Amino acid sequence: MTTTEISEERLNKAAYILKAVAHPVRLAILELLNVNEKMGVLEICNALKCEQSLMSHHLINLKLKGILGSTKEGLNVYYWLKEKEVIKLIKCIENCNCNM
């Protein structure tokens, strides 16, 4: 592929997804929901040892970007991984040998 063949739409989509998940807490949420099919906010907070207000911020952000789905049951909100393909991205990055 030459530089004239680079799809701006494709690059914008990739950047959008990368920005959405580019935070350690958000990555942890994705990994947790990949292992556990559906979890409540408090379950996620307890598993990741994070305050509920901060967790809600990250969960809402991921939901608005279309990466997570949610449902409300009574007073509880449950989240699940809607875009399971994003886990492949995390696994791919784990294989990178960047200087850290």
C-alpha positions in Angstrom: 0.0 0.0 0.0 1.4 3.4 -0.9 0.7 6.6 1.0 -1.9 7.7 -1.6 -3.9 4.5 -0.8 -4.2 5.2 3.0 -7.8 5.4 3.9 -8.5 8.4 6.1 -11.8 6.9 7.2 -10.0 3.7 8.4 -7.3 5.7 10.3 -10.0 7.9 11.9 -11.8 4.8 13.1 -8.6 3.3 14.5 -7.8 6.6 16.3 -11.3 6.8 17.7 -11.1 3.3 19.2 -7.5 3.8 20.5 -8.5 7.0 22.2 -11.5 5.4 23.8 -9.5 2.6 25.4 -6.2 4.5 26.1 -6.4 4.4 29.9 -5.2 1.7 32.3 -8.6 1.5 34.1 -10.5 1.2 30.8 -8.2 -1.5 29.6 -8.7 -3.3 32.9 -12.5 -3.0 32.5 -12.3 -4.5 29.0 -10.2 -7.4 30.3 -12.5 -8.0 33.2 -15.6 -8.0 31.0 -13.9 -10.3 28.6 -13.6 -12.9 31.4 -17.0 -12.1 33.0 -19.8 -11.9 30.6 -21.9 -9.3 32.5 -21.0 -7.4 35.7 -22.6 -4.7 37.8 -20.8 -1.4 38.6 -20.1 -2.3 42.2 -18.7 -5.7 41.1 -16.3 -4.0 38.7 -15.4 -1.4 41.3 -14.5 -4.1 43.8 -12.6 -6.2 41.3 -10.5 -3.2 40.2 -10.3 -1.5 43.6 -11.6 1.8 42.2 -14.1 4.4 43.4 -17.6 4.2 42.0 -17.6 7.8 40.7 -14.4 7.2 38.7 -15.6 3.8 37.5 -18.9 5.2 36.3 -17.1 7.8 34.3 -15.0 5.2 32.5 -18.0 2.9 32.0 -20.1 5.6 30.5 -17.3 6.7 28.2 -16.8 3.2 26.9 -20.6 2.8 26.5 -20.9 6.1 24.6 -18.2 4.9 22.2 -20.1 1.7 21.5 -17.5 -0.6 23.1 -19.7 -1.6 26.1 -23.4 -2.4 26.3 -25.5 -1.9 29.5 -28.8 -2.7 31.0 -30.5 -1.5 34.1 -32.1 -4.0 36.5 -33.8 -2.2 39.4 -31.2 0.1 40.9 -28.3 -1.8 39.4 -26.6 -1.2 36.0 -24.9 -4.1 34.4 -22.2 -3.8 31.7 -20.9 -6.3 29.1 -18.3 -6.2 26.3 -20.2 -5.3 23.1 -17.2 -5.0 20.8 -15.3 -8.2 21.6 -12.8 -7.5 18.8 -11.2 -4.8 20.9 -9.6 -7.6 23.0 -7.6 -8.6 19.9 -6.1 -5.1 20.0 -5.0 -5.5 23.6 -3.4 -8.9 22.8 -1.7 -7.4 19.8 -0.2 -4.5 21.9 1.0 -7.0 24.5 3.2 -8.6 21.8 4.8 -5.2 21.0 8.4 -4.8 22.2 8.3 -1.1 22.7 10.8 0.6 25.0 9.0 1.1 28.3 
